[in-house]
Amino acid sequence: MKKLFTETGLAWIWLALLVLIIDQATKIAVIQQFELYDSKVITDFFNLTYVRNHGAAFSFLADSGGWQRWFFTGIAVVAVVLISYWLSKTAKNKTALVVGFNLILGGAIGNLYDRIAYGYVIDFLDFTIPFYGRWPAFNVADMGIVIGAGFILLDSFINKENPEQNKAS
């Protein structure tokens, strides 16, 4: 059991926990300081705005009558289990891959907690992008997921295995 948390990707589980803690702490601060839809201008392109997302990314299926809560909860549970399994089978020295999986894991757990506890995900980071307009609000968990996906993509470029070795095995 000790090797599981010292020699595999689970040695980096602290990163998932850090994402989860920061995500939940910021959401609690938003709930305590804002009423729903309240907004505080920070810069010309960034606001803190408290919104509730009943759907998935970009509020996909947000107005679907409630079934989507359990659908997305189920998807998140499966993702958490699979990512945890992959981390337990991945060597800790595959840094980009392990960091990516742990960032995604922390974000997935953060949004999963919201769905179970509240029935929706709390979003509050509100950006306006030049020549595009307002980007849908998001949260720290979403940032962990997106940045984690970037690390996994990076790993696919920097850790290419020799195809001839794969054929031989």
C-alpha positions as CSV (number, residue, x, y, z in Angstrom):
1,M,0.0,0.0,0.0
2,K,2.9,2.4,0.8
3,K,4.3,1.9,-2.7
4,L,0.9,2.9,-4.2
5,F,1.4,6.4,-2.7
6,T,5.1,6.7,-3.2
7,E,5.8,5.1,-6.6
8,T,2.7,5.8,-8.6
9,G,0.9,8.9,-9.8
10,L,-0.9,8.8,-6.5
11,A,2.2,10.3,-5.0
12,W,1.0,13.6,-6.5
13,I,-2.5,13.3,-5.0
14,W,-1.7,16.3,-2.9
15,L,-2.2,18.3,-6.1
16,A,-5.7,17.1,-6.5
17,L,-6.4,17.9,-2.9
18,L,-5.0,21.4,-3.3
19,V,-7.3,22.1,-6.3
20,L,-10.2,20.7,-4.4
21,I,-9.5,22.9,-1.3
22,I,-8.9,26.1,-3.3
23,D,-12.0,25.4,-5.4
24,Q,-14.3,24.8,-2.4
25,A,-12.8,27.7,-0.4
26,T,-13.4,30.2,-3.2
27,K,-16.9,28.9,-3.8
28,I,-17.7,29.2,-0.1
29,A,-16.4,32.8,-0.2
30,V,-18.6,33.6,-3.2
31,I,-21.7,32.2,-1.5
32,Q,-21.0,34.2,1.7
33,Q,-20.3,37.5,-0.1
34,F,-22.6,37.5,-3.1
35,E,-26.3,37.0,-3.8
36,L,-27.1,35.0,-6.9
37,Y,-26.2,37.1,-10.0
38,D,-24.4,39.7,-8.0
39,S,-21.3,40.9,-9.8
40,K,-18.2,42.9,-8.7
41,V,-16.1,44.6,-11.4
42,I,-12.4,43.8,-10.9
43,T,-11.0,45.1,-14.2
44,D,-12.4,46.1,-17.6
45,F,-12.3,42.4,-18.7
46,F,-12.8,40.5,-15.4
47,N,-15.7,40.4,-12.9
48,L,-16.6,38.1,-10.0
49,T,-20.2,37.1,-10.7
50,Y,-22.1,34.4,-8.8
51,V,-24.0,32.1,-11.1
52,R,-25.3,28.6,-10.8
53,N,-24.7,26.1,-13.6
54,H,-27.2,23.3,-13.7
55,G,-25.7,21.8,-16.8
56,A,-22.2,21.0,-18.1
57,A,-19.5,23.2,-19.8
58,F,-21.0,26.4,-21.2
59,S,-24.3,25.5,-19.4
60,F,-24.9,22.6,-21.8
61,L,-28.3,21.0,-20.9
62,A,-28.8,23.5,-18.1
63,D,-32.5,23.8,-18.8
64,S,-33.3,20.1,-19.2
65,G,-35.7,19.6,-16.2
66,G,-33.3,18.2,-13.6
67,W,-32.3,14.7,-14.9
68,Q,-29.0,16.2,-16.1
69,R,-27.9,16.7,-12.4
70,W,-27.7,12.9,-11.9
71,F,-26.4,12.3,-15.4
72,F,-23.4,14.6,-14.9
73,T,-23.0,13.3,-11.3
74,G,-22.7,9.8,-12.7
75,I,-20.2,10.9,-15.4
76,A,-18.1,12.6,-12.7
77,V,-18.1,9.5,-10.4
78,V,-16.9,7.4,-13.3
79,A,-14.2,9.9,-14.2
80,V,-13.0,10.1,-10.6
81,V,-12.8,6.3,-10.4
82,L,-11.0,5.9,-13.8
83,I,-8.6,8.7,-13.1
84,S,-7.8,7.3,-9.7
85,Y,-7.2,3.9,-11.3
86,W,-4.9,5.3,-14.0
87,L,-3.0,7.2,-11.4
88,S,-2.4,4.0,-9.5
89,K,-1.0,2.4,-12.6
90,T,1.1,5.3,-13.8
91,A,4.7,5.8,-12.6
92,K,5.1,9.0,-10.6
93,N,8.1,10.1,-12.8
94,K,5.8,10.7,-15.8
95,T,5.4,14.2,-14.4
96,A,3.3,15.9,-17.0
97,L,0.8,13.0,-17.3
98,V,0.5,12.6,-13.5
99,V,0.2,16.4,-12.9
100,G,-2.5,16.5,-15.6
101,F,-4.5,13.6,-14.1
102,N,-4.3,15.0,-10.6
103,L,-5.4,18.5,-11.7
104,I,-8.4,16.9,-13.5
105,L,-9.2,14.7,-10.5
106,G,-9.2,17.7,-8.1
107,G,-11.5,19.6,-10.5
108,A,-13.8,16.7,-11.1
109,I,-14.2,16.1,-7.3
110,G,-14.8,19.8,-6.7
111,N,-17.6,20.1,-9.3
112,L,-19.0,16.6,-8.2
113,Y,-19.3,17.9,-4.6
114,D,-21.3,20.9,-5.9
115,R,-23.7,18.7,-7.9
116,I,-24.3,16.4,-4.9
117,A,-24.5,19.1,-2.2
118,Y,-26.4,21.9,-4.2
119,G,-27.7,20.4,-7.3
120,Y,-25.6,22.7,-9.5
121,V,-22.1,23.9,-9.9
122,I,-21.1,27.3,-8.5
123,D,-19.3,29.5,-11.1
124,F,-18.0,33.0,-10.5
125,L,-15.0,33.8,-12.7
126,D,-16.4,36.0,-15.4
127,F,-14.2,37.2,-18.3
128,T,-14.9,39.4,-21.3
129,I,-12.6,38.5,-24.2
130,P,-11.8,41.2,-26.8
131,F,-13.5,40.6,-30.2
132,Y,-15.5,37.7,-28.7
133,G,-17.5,39.0,-25.8
134,R,-18.4,37.5,-22.5
135,W,-17.0,34.1,-21.8
136,P,-19.2,31.7,-19.8
137,A,-18.4,32.0,-16.0
138,F,-16.3,29.2,-14.6
139,N,-14.6,28.2,-11.3
140,V,-11.2,26.9,-10.0
141,A,-12.3,23.3,-10.6
142,D,-12.9,24.1,-14.2
143,M,-9.4,25.6,-14.4
144,G,-7.9,22.5,-12.9
145,I,-9.7,20.3,-15.5
146,V,-8.6,22.5,-18.5
147,I,-5.0,23.0,-17.3
148,G,-4.8,19.2,-16.5
149,A,-6.0,18.4,-20.0
150,G,-3.2,20.7,-21.3
151,F,-0.6,18.8,-19.3
152,I,-1.9,15.4,-20.7
153,L,-1.7,16.8,-24.2
154,L,1.8,18.1,-23.5
155,D,2.8,14.6,-22.2
156,S,1.6,13.1,-25.5
157,F,4.1,15.3,-27.3
158,I,7.1,15.0,-24.9
159,N,6.8,11.3,-24.0
160,K,6.3,9.7,-27.4
161,E,7.2,6.0,-27.2
162,N,9.0,4.3,-30.0
163,P,6.3,2.6,-32.2
164,E,8.7,-0.2,-33.0
165,Q,9.0,-1.0,-29.3
166,N,5.2,-1.1,-29.1
167,K,4.9,-3.6,-32.0
168,A,7.5,-5.8,-30.3
169,S,5.6,-6.0,-27.0
